[in-house]
Amino acid sequence: MTNKDLSEFTDEELLAEAKKMKSFSITNALFIGFLVGVVFYSIVKNSWGMLTLIPLYFIYKMVNDPKNKRSKDLEELLKERKLN
């Protein structure tokens, strides 16, 4: 599947893309929450090491994922077209 620009999508394609992005966002949020829990557990157990740093790295990568930026652009386009 090619990544076309969001402005080239039809209304139906935008709504389908929004549905995919919503499930991606929920999954991403659950995984980030799990990793934050691992970090807190590590801090409570007084071990500031790899068990703390690795989840922090993955959280950083998930937050700066290009799909998150695309999701924000998609939300703006949906509001612009009044599909939301």
C-alpha positions in Angstrom: 0.0 0.0 0.0 1.4 3.4 -0.9 1.3 6.3 1.5 -0.7 8.9 -0.3 -1.1 12.4 1.1 -4.1 12.6 3.4 -5.6 15.4 1.5 -5.9 13.1 -1.5 -8.1 10.6 0.4 -11.9 10.4 -0.1 -14.2 10.8 2.8 -14.7 7.1 3.1 -10.9 6.4 3.0 -10.4 9.1 5.7 -12.9 7.5 8.0 -11.3 4.1 7.5 -7.9 5.5 8.2 -9.2 7.2 11.3 -10.6 3.9 12.5 -7.2 2.2 12.0 -5.4 5.1 13.7 -7.8 4.9 16.7 -7.0 1.2 17.3 -3.2 2.0 16.8 -3.5 4.8 19.4 -5.2 2.6 22.0 -2.7 -0.2 21.6 0.1 2.3 21.8 -1.3 3.9 24.9 -1.7 0.5 26.6 1.9 -0.5 25.8 3.2 2.9 27.0 1.2 2.5 30.3 2.7 -1.0 30.8 6.2 0.4 30.2 5.6 3.2 32.7 4.5 0.6 35.2 7.8 -1.3 34.6 9.7 1.9 35.2 7.9 2.7 38.4 8.4 -0.8 39.7 12.1 -0.5 38.9 12.4 2.8 40.8 10.4 1.4 43.8 12.8 -1.6 44.0 15.7 0.9 44.0 17.3 -0.4 40.9 18.1 2.4 38.5 19.6 0.4 35.6 18.8 -1.4 32.4 15.3 -2.3 33.6 14.6 1.4 33.8 16.4 2.7 30.8 15.2 0.3 28.2 11.5 1.0 28.8 12.2 4.8 28.8 13.9 4.4 25.4 10.9 2.5 24.0 8.5 5.1 25.4 10.5 7.8 23.7 10.4 6.0 20.3 6.6 5.4 20.6 5.8 9.0 21.4 8.0 10.2 18.4 6.6 7.7 16.0 5.6 9.1 12.6 2.2 7.4 12.9 1.4 9.7 15.8 2.2 12.7 13.7 0.0 11.3 10.9 -2.8 10.7 13.4 -2.7 14.4 14.4 -2.8 15.5 10.7 -5.7 13.1 10.1 -7.7 14.5 13.0 -7.2 18.1 11.7 -8.3 17.0 8.2 -11.4 15.3 9.6 -12.4 18.5 11.5 -11.7 20.5 8.4 -14.1 18.3 6.3 -16.5 18.1 9.2 -16.5 14.3 9.3 -15.9 14.0 13.0 
